[in-house]
């Protein structure tokens, strides 16, 4: 038995949701039909029984009058009914001889028992008894006159037949309605749940899609309409989820591409000084390189290449620490006058690049902010150095401090050739150079602007570029909220 129910439960779980809902709806409808049918059948039987009782009562009124007046039931009998008249002697009912043998069944024990009950109760008595060989009968006993009791019995076959017909009609009607409800309900449910099936097919299609490719995208969407507001909400949420996954895949692909480009560029940048160091080291194997003047020359170049490689590694380490700023911040903020910091950077620029005239634009006399002065100075030096490195001698450069929209801004501008529009979005990428033909000795490693942007972001600020032929402007914005009173 347990295995049977186990197989039945397993088969039910394998059914589709629409079929299971239709069967559940049918089960609920079956219970409702059973309750309604039982209540209707019970009411009908009670109603017909009450009608029969009323008929017995009315018949016995006329029969009692006939017995009292003429001592006979002639003309007052009903077909298939039984009648018994009892004389009560000392509380014991004694059956009178019937007018017609067909007035009594073969066994009159039930009649006698009802008459005796009436004698004791002194009121009308109703009882339903099974008469041997006759079926169910409704018996009623009443007093005709003192010492005389009439017992009438009416068959209940008509009531039983009517109830059976009612039950048959209910079974057929409710069964047909139940079958139609399950069939039609299953079709309607399958139609209503079809959008869910479409979304399931979409999910299967996504599962079959190769997401390991770097350029993987999700072209599938649940775009079929219908199903009601709830299904529309689910479809919208499902498509929104796919959009987020698609965006995440795009970000991942871009990050992987940038990582590969970064690793390739870093390897290439490190390879050049390493090859130089290796080449100069090989020269010391030759006698000519061991001469004092040659040795000093090669050692100087070795130190220069090692220093360049050290600067490159320092920039890479700083970028890595800035990327992991949530774990370990590389900043040491203190209260600093931003105007004074810009003036110091301007003085250093004038000393190192006398061929580029520098102008300090008017601004506030002092502006206290909480920042890391060494890192902000590094940003300023990088931007000023870029202005000198990528413009011809004699190009004017300007730097100034101002307050705009609740933020402190440092504006560094030059009147050089500008930056092409196609390169402006990538100038802050690591190892990116606008002039690909420029040597690394003059063009740097391509990390300066990337480091500057990361340092500014670590301070909660932003760095922006506006360039056109004849003008390049870098604007560094820092929040005033970092100021301490």
N, C-alpha and C positions, 0 to 999 in steps of 0.2 A: 504493500500500500504506500509506504514511504517513497519507494522508487518511482511509483506511478505519479505521485504528486510532485516529486522532484523533476521528472521529465516534463510534466505539465508546466511547472514553474519555469524551467529552462526554455521551453518552447514559447512561453509568454514573453520572456525577456528578449528573445530573438525577434519578436514581431516589431514592425515599424511603429513609430510613435502614433501615427494616424489610426492604425488598426487597434492599438492598445487603448487609445482614447475612445474610439467607437465602441469597443467591447465594454469599457468602463461605463460609458453612457448607457449602453444597453442593459448592463447589470443594474444601474440605478433605476432605469425605466422599468425593469422587471420587478424590482422591489415595490416601486410606486404602483404599478399595475396590480400586483398581488394584494397590496393593502387596500386599494380602491375596490378590487373585485371582491375581496373578503367582506369589506364593509357593506358593499351593495348587496351581496348575497344574503348576509345576515339580516340586513334591513328588510329585504323582500320576504324572507322566511318569516320574520317576526310580524310583518304586515299581513301576510296571508293567514298566519296563525290567529292574529287578532280578528280578522274578518271571519274566520271559521268559528271562533269563540262567540262572536256577535251573532252569527247565524244560528249556532246551537242555542244561545240564550233566547233569541226571538222564537225559534221553533218550540222550545220547551214551554214558553208562556202559553202558546196556543194549545200545545199537547196537555199541559197541566189543567187548563180550563176544560178541555174535552174529557179528561179522565174524571175531573171533579163533577162534571155535569152528567155524563153518560156512562162513565166507567170504561170507555173504549178510546182507542187511538185511530179509529177508522177515519180516513180522509185527512189525517194529519201526519202521515208518514212521508219520508223522503227515500228515494231509491238508494240502495246500498248502505243505508243507515241501520243501526241496531238499537233496539229499545228493550228496557227491562223495568218492570214495576215491582217495587218491594213494599211489603207490609212490615212495619216495625212492631215487633212483639218483645217487650222487656229489653229493648235496646238491641235486639238481634234482627237483622233484615231477613225476611222470608220472601223468596221469589214467587210472584204470581205466575200462574200458567199463561203463557203468551197467547195472544189472539191468533197468531200465525207462527208456525215453527221457524219461519225464516226471519222472525224478528230477533232471534238470539243466535249467537255463534255456538259452536260445539262446546267451548269452554267459557264458562261465565264467572270464573274466579275473579277476574279483574273487575267485572261489574259489581260483584258482591263486596269486594274490598273498597271500591269507591263509595258504594252506598253506605257502608259501615262508617267510613270516614265522615260522610255528610251527617250521619246520625250523631256522631260525637261532636262535630264542629258546629252543627246547627246553621250552616250557611252553604251556599253553592260551592261545589268542589270541581276543579278541572284537573285532568290528568291525561298524559299521553302514554298509551300502553301498546305493546305489540301483542296482537291477538293471534293465536296459533293458527297458521294456515291462511290468515287474512291480511296481515301486514300491520302497519302503524295506523292507530285510530286515536281520535281525540274524544275522551269521555267527559261527560258533564253530569253531575248529580244535583238535583234540586228537590225541595220539598213541595209536593203537590198540595197536601193538606196534612194536618197532624196525623202521624202514623203511616203516611204513604210517601215514598220516595221514588222519583223517576230518574233513571239513568239512560242517557242518550249517547250514542257513539257515532261519530262521523269519520269517514275514511280520510286519510291524509295523502292519498295517492296523487291527487291533483296538485297539492302543494309541492310534493316531492318532484313530480314531473315538471312543474313550472320552474322550480329551482334548478333542476338538471338542465333544462333548456336555457335558462339564464346563464348558467356556468358554461355551457357549450358556446353560447354566443360570445361571452366574455373571453373565453380561451381563443376562439377564432379571431375576434376583433383585436384583442390585445396582442396576440401572437403576430397578426399581420402588421399591426402598428409597430411592434417591437422590431420585426424584420425590416420594415421600411425605414425605421429610425436608424438601425445599425447600418444598413446599406447606404442610405442617403447621407447619414452623418459621416460615414467613412469617406465618401466622395467629397463632401464639403470640407472635412478636416484635412484630407490630402491636398485639396486645392488651397486651403488656407495655410497649410504648412509647406507648400511648395517653395516659397521663398527661403525657408530654412534649409530645404534640400539643396537649393541653388547655392546657398552660402556654404553648405557642407562640401559640395562639388568644388567650389572655389578654394576652400581650405585644402582639399585633396590636391588640387592643381598646384597650390603653393608648396605643399609638402613634396611634390615631385620636382619642383623647381630647384635648380642647383644654386644654393646661396653661398657656396664656397668661392665662387669667382669674385675677383676684385671689383668687377663692374656689374655685379648681380643687381637686378631690379625686380620689382614685383608688378608685372603688367596686368595681373588679374584683379578684378573688382566685382563685388556683388551689386550689379547695376540694374537688375530686374525689379520692377515695381510691384506693389500689391502686398496684401497680407494684413493691412490694418495699421493703426498708429504704433502698436507695440513692436510689430515686425519692422516698421520703418525706423523706429528708434534703434533696434538691434542692428539693422542694416547700416544705418549711419555710424553707429559705434564701431561696427566691424570694418567699414571702409576707412574710418578715421584711424583705427588701429593699423590697418595696412599702410596708410599714408605715413604714419609714424615709423613703422618698420622700414618702409621704402626710404624715408629720409635718413634713418639710422644707417641703412646699408650704403646710402650715398655718402654719408659722413665717414663711414668706415672705409669705403673705397678711396675717398679723397685722402683720408689719413694714411692709409697704406701706401698710396702713391707718393704722398709727401714724405713718408718715412723712407721709402726706397730711394727717392731723389735725394733726401737728406743724407742717407748713408753713402750713396754714391758720391755726392759732392764732398762730404767729410773725408771719405777715403781718398778722393782725388786731391783735396787740399792738403791732407797730411802726407800724401805720397810725394809731393814735390819737395818739401823741406827734408823729408827722410832720404830721398834720393840724393839731394844735395849734400847732406851730412855724410852719406855713404860714399859719394864721389870724392869729397875732400879727404875723407879718411883713407881712401885707397891711394890718394896722391902721396901720403906719408910713407908709402912703401917704396917710393922712388927717391933716389939720392937728391934730385933737384929740389924736391919738396922739403928736404931737411935743411936747406940753407936758411940762415936766420931770417932774411927778408921774405923768402917764400913761406916759411913756416908761420911767421906772424900774419902774413896776408891770408893764408888758408885758415888759421885759427880764428881770425876776425870773422871771416865768412861763416865758419862753423858756428860761432857764437851768435851771429846774426840769424842764421837759419834756425838754430835752437830756440832763440828768443821768439822768432816769428811763430814757431810751432807751439811754444809755451803760451803766447797770446791767444792763439787759436783754441788751444785746449782750455784756457781760462774762460774764454767766451762760451765755449760749449758747456763747460761745467756750470757757469752762471745761468745759462738758458735752462739747463736741466733742473737747477735748484728753483728757478722761477716757475717752471712748469709744475713743480711739486711744492708750491708755496703753502698749500693747505697743511702739509706735513712739517715743513721746515722753511720758514721765511728767511731769505738772505738779507733783509733790510734791518737797519738800526736807526729808526726814526728819532730825531730830536727836533726841538724848536729851532728853526733856521729862518734867516731873512733871505727870501727868494731873490730880491733885488740885488743884494750884496753878492749872492752866489752867481748871478748872471754877470755882474760887473767883473768878478774875478775871472770867469770864463772868457769874457771879452778881452781882458788884459792879456791872458795867456794866448789867445788867438792872434792878437796884434803882434806879440813877440815872435810867434812861430810862423806867421804868414804875413810878412810885411807887404807882400805884393797884392794883397786883397784888403782894400780900405774897409774898415768896420765902423758902423755908425750905431750909437745907442739911441733908440727912439725914446722920447719923453714918456714917463709913466709915474707910478707912485714912488715916493721916496723910500719907503720900506713896506715890506709885506711878509709878516710872520706866518710861517706854515710849519706843520709837524711833518718832517720828511727826512729821508736819509741823504745828507748833503753830498756824500761821496758818490752815491749812485745817480743823483740828479745831475751832479757835475759831470759824471761820465756821459749822461744823455746829451747834455749841452755840448760837451767837447766833440762827441760823435757827429752831431748835426752840423756844428761849425766846421769840423774837418771835412765833412762831405761837401759843404758849400765851397771850400777852397780846392778840394781834390777834383771836383767835376766841373769846374768853371775855369776859363782861361785867366791868366794873370791880369790884374787891373779891374776885375769884376768887383763891383761894390756889394758889400754884405751888411745887413742890418739885424739888430736884435733888440727886443724890448719886452717889457713886462706890462701887463694890463689886467683889469678885472672885468669879466663879461659873464652875465647870467649866473652870478654866484660862484664863479670858478676863476681861479688864477690862471692866466695864460702867458706863455712865453712864445713869442713870435720871432722865428728866424727866417729871413728872406735873403735871396740873392737875385741878381739881375743876369744870371747866366742863360744858357740855351734852353733851360727847362727840361722836363721829363716827358717822353712820349706818352700819350694817353693809354696805349696798350700796355705800358710797363708800370703805370701808376698803381694798379691793384696788386702788383707783385713785389714792389720795392721793399716791403717789409718781410718778405719770405727769406728764409735762411739760405745763404750762399747764392742769393740772386744778385746778378749784376746787370745794370741797364746796358752798359757798353761791354759786350762779350769780348771784344778785341783788346780791351785795356789789360795791361799786365797786372799781375797780382802784387807787384811791388808798389804800383801806384793805385790800383783799384781796391786794395784791401782783400779781406777774405769773404766779404759778402755777408758778414754777421752784424755789422754795426747797427743798421736800422732795426734788425730783428731784436737785438739786445735792447736798444733804446725803447722800442714799443713794449717789450716785456717788462722793463723796469718801470715805465710810466703806468702800465696797467697794475703792477704790483702796488703802486701808490694810490690806486683807485682812480686814476686819470685816464686820458686818452691822447693819442697823437694823430694829427690829421695832416694830409698833404693836399695842397692846391698848386697846380703847376700849369703853365702855358708857355709858349715861346717868349723868352725874355724875362721870365719870372718863375721862381720856385719858392714856395712858402711852406714851412713846417710849423704847425701850431701845437704846442704841448699844453694840455689843460689839466690842472690839478684841483681837487676839491678844497674849498675854503673850510669845510667842516672838519678838516684834520687839524685846524689851528687850535691851540690851547690858550686860554686867556692867561 
